[in-house]
Every structure is written in C-alpha cells, then in structure tokens.
Amino acid sequence: MRVAAKCAAVVAALGLAVPVWAQFGMGRAPSMKGIFHPVVGEGAAYQIQGGRESGPNQMEIAVVGKEDYQGLSGYWLEMSFGEMRGGMGAMKSLYVMEGPTPGVKRMIMMMNGQAYEFPMNNPMMGGRMPKPEAGDIRNDKSAVDVGKETITVPAGTVSCEHYKASDGSYDLWVSEKVSPWGMVKMVGKDSTMVLTRQISDAKTKITGPVRPFDPSAMMGQRPNQ
C-alpha cells in the first residue's frame, strides 16, 4: 500500500521504535536518536528525502500533551504526515523516559477518519511491550561525538552537536533548543531529514472517540461495532 510505505519510510528515517510497523510487514525501525526535550505545545517540522519512495515528504512531530503513567511523567508525541491521500494521517505515542523501562507505553493512530488504540501487550504487538529506548544520544556508546558545528537548514542557521554512528549508518546534528528530540538534520544511508520550521502552540490532530484496534480496518473494511 503506497500510503503505508510512505509512513514506514518516515518512521524508519526518524528511528522510532514502534513494533506495530513490523506487524504490517514494514520492518522494525531502530531506536529514536536525539536529545529528549519535551515541551508541551512545541514541535518540529521536517522534510524527508529518500527512503522507499523517491521525492520529498513532509512530517511534523509535536508534544501535544502530558500524562502520568504509573506515577511517572509521560508525554504524548504526535507525528503527522503531509501529502497524504487517506489512510494513516497521524499517530501519537505516550513516551515515558523515566524508570527502569523507558519507551512507548500507549499508541493511538488516526486511520480513515477514526482513531484506534493499539494494545501494547497484544499479540499484534508481538506480545510484549516495546523495547526500552536510550532517549539521549549523549549516552549512546555506539555514537561518536564529532563536535560542535553550525549548519544551515530550511529553518535557519543552527548551532548543533554533531554525532556519527560508529558503524557509519547515520550522521545526526542535534540542538537542545529543538523540541521534542533535538533533531536538526539526519543523514542516513538512503535518506536525509532536515528541520524546516519549529512549531509552537501545537495541538493534537487526532479527534473523536478512540476505539480498540480492529485488524479489518487495515483492509479498508468497516470495524466491528
């Protein structure tokens, strides 16, 4: 499915660890890399070039809410996509980066005008919670700190810290002034992602009642009532 392929390419470029993509035959994305700096109402817009399909694509990721999860602070991070003609238009995940098992605790997707929540311990998710994520590239031993660099992207000229994967799989430029992940530019083996603008006063695009996920929805069928 063309729309699903675009979404998968974007998520892979970002590095979000969302196991549901593997269940749809799209492969498993690596862990998110950056500096986790969530500010409710703030976010960033990116242009993605490359991936599974040629041509640029647009994506926004913003912090649209805060919620306690088992006594820990969680933040709703929402991704929305440009150039969509239906299907998945937005996805938000509750990130809890404190405690012994940091990572995604809840996930809601907007598909065909209906919001669905994916049960994180359901067989659709591999029967387990998502793998914990590092959250902060400064603590990632597989990334090398190249040093400070000032780069120019569509959003402007930004002073960044440059990190390079020790296996050569990506270069990443980050700034603590960009919420929620600090990402200003990422260059992977077959894709590039650059910051086009920063977002303020962000609000969720996922509206209406949220239903439990029904696999028939992915086949374009009407979900069970």
C-alpha positions in Angstrom: 0.0 0.0 0.0 1.5 3.3 -1.2 0.5 5.4 1.8 1.7 2.8 4.3 5.0 2.6 2.5 5.5 6.3 2.9 4.6 6.3 6.6 7.0 3.4 7.2 9.8 5.2 5.4 9.3 8.3 7.5 9.2 6.3 10.8 12.4 4.5 9.7 14.1 7.8 9.0 13.2 9.1 12.4 14.3 5.9 14.1 11.1 5.5 16.2 10.9 2.0 17.8 7.2 1.2 17.0 6.8 -2.6 16.8 3.4 -2.3 15.1 5.2 -1.5 11.8 6.8 -4.9 11.8 3.3 -6.5 12.1 2.3 -4.7 8.9 5.3 -6.1 7.0 7.2 -2.8 7.0 10.2 -3.9 9.1 11.3 -2.8 12.5 12.6 0.7 13.0 15.7 1.3 15.2 15.5 3.3 18.4 15.0 7.1 18.3 18.2 9.1 18.5 18.4 12.6 19.8 18.1 14.6 23.0 14.7 14.1 24.5 13.5 17.6 25.4 9.6 17.6 25.5 7.8 20.9 25.9 4.0 20.7 25.6 2.8 22.7 22.7 6.2 22.7 20.9 7.4 20.6 18.0 9.3 20.5 14.7 8.5 20.1 11.0 10.8 18.1 8.7 11.4 17.4 5.1 12.4 13.8 4.3 14.2 12.9 1.1 14.8 9.3 0.0 13.6 6.1 1.7 11.4 3.6 0.0 9.9 6.2 -2.4 11.6 9.0 -4.3 10.6 12.6 -3.8 10.4 14.8 -0.7 7.8 14.2 2.0 6.7 16.3 5.0 6.3 15.3 8.6 5.6 17.1 11.9 6.3 15.8 15.3 5.0 17.7 18.3 4.3 17.4 22.0 0.5 17.5 22.3 0.0 16.6 26.0 1.4 15.3 29.3 0.0 12.4 31.3 1.1 10.5 34.4 1.8 6.8 33.8 2.2 4.6 36.9 3.5 7.6 38.9 5.9 8.7 36.1 5.7 11.7 33.8 4.6 10.8 30.2 4.5 12.9 27.1 2.2 12.5 24.1 4.4 12.8 20.9 2.3 13.1 17.8 3.6 12.6 14.2 1.5 13.8 11.3 2.3 13.5 7.6 2.0 15.7 4.6 0.9 14.6 1.1 -1.5 12.0 2.5 -4.4 10.9 0.4 -6.2 8.9 3.1 -5.2 6.1 5.4 -2.9 6.9 8.3 -2.7 10.7 8.8 -1.5 11.0 12.4 -0.1 8.8 15.2 0.6 9.7 18.8 2.6 7.8 21.3 2.9 8.2 25.1 6.6 8.3 25.9 7.8 7.7 29.5 11.5 8.1 29.6 11.9 7.7 33.4 12.0 4.5 35.4 13.5 1.0 34.6 11.7 0.5 31.3 11.6 3.8 29.3 9.8 3.9 26.0 6.4 3.9 24.4 3.5 3.0 26.7 0.5 3.8 24.6 -0.1 4.3 20.9 -3.1 5.8 19.0 -3.4 6.1 15.2 -5.9 8.1 13.1 -6.9 5.9 10.1 -9.7 6.7 7.6 -11.1 9.4 10.0 -11.3 7.0 13.0 -8.9 6.9 16.0 -7.7 3.5 17.2 -5.5 2.5 20.2 -3.1 -0.4 19.8 -2.9 -2.6 23.0 0.8 -2.7 23.7 0.8 -6.2 25.2 -1.5 -7.7 22.5 -0.2 -10.4 20.1 -0.5 -7.8 17.3 2.4 -6.0 19.1 4.4 -9.2 19.4 3.0 -10.0 22.8 5.4 -7.7 24.7 5.9 -4.0 25.5 8.2 -2.0 23.2 11.9 -2.4 23.7 13.3 0.4 26.0 14.9 3.3 24.2 18.0 5.2 25.1 16.3 8.6 24.5 19.6 10.6 24.7 22.3 10.2 22.1 24.8 11.6 24.5 24.5 8.3 26.5 24.7 6.1 23.4 28.1 4.3 23.2 27.5 3.5 19.6 27.6 7.2 18.6 30.7 9.3 18.3 30.6 13.0 19.3 32.2 14.8 16.4 31.9 18.2 18.0 30.0 21.5 17.6 29.1 22.6 14.2 26.9 25.4 12.8 24.7 24.2 9.9 22.1 25.8 7.7 18.8 24.1 7.1 15.4 25.5 5.8 14.5 26.5 9.4 17.6 28.7 9.6 21.2 28.6 10.8 21.5 26.5 13.9 24.4 25.7 16.3 24.5 21.9 16.8 26.3 19.0 18.2 27.3 16.5 15.5 27.1 12.8 16.2 28.2 10.0 13.9 27.2 6.3 14.3 30.3 4.2 14.8 29.1 1.8 12.1 28.7 4.6 9.7 24.9 4.2 9.4 24.0 7.8 10.1 25.2 11.4 10.9 23.0 13.4 13.2 23.0 17.1 14.2 21.1 18.0 17.3 20.2 21.1 19.3 18.7 21.3 22.8 16.6 24.2 21.5 14.5 22.0 19.3 11.7 20.0 20.9 11.0 17.1 21.3 14.0 15.2 20.0 16.5 17.9 19.3 17.0 16.7 15.7 18.1 19.4 13.2 19.4 17.2 10.5 19.9 13.4 9.9 21.7 11.8 7.0 21.3 8.0 6.7 22.5 5.6 4.1 19.5 6.2 1.8 17.6 9.1 3.3 18.0 12.7 4.6 15.9 14.5 7.1 16.1 18.3 7.7 14.3 20.7 10.0 12.1 23.1 8.0 10.5 25.0 10.9 9.8 24.9 14.7 6.2 24.6 15.9 4.5 26.5 18.8 1.0 26.1 20.2 0.8 22.5 18.8 -2.5 20.6 19.3 -3.5 17.1 18.5 -4.9 16.2 15.1 -6.4 13.0 16.5 -10.0 13.8 17.4 -13.2 12.0 18.2 -13.7 8.7 20.2 -10.9 6.2 20.4 -11.7 2.6 19.6 -9.6 -0.5 20.2 -7.8 -1.5 17.0 -9.6 -3.9 14.7 -7.3 -5.6 12.0 -10.2 -5.3 9.5 -9.6 -1.5 9.5 -6.2 -2.1 7.7 -8.1 -3.9 4.9 -10.4 -1.0 4.3 -13.3 -2.7 6.0 -15.7 -1.3 8.5 -14.6 -2.0 12.0 -16.8 -4.1 14.3 -19.3 -2.0 16.3 
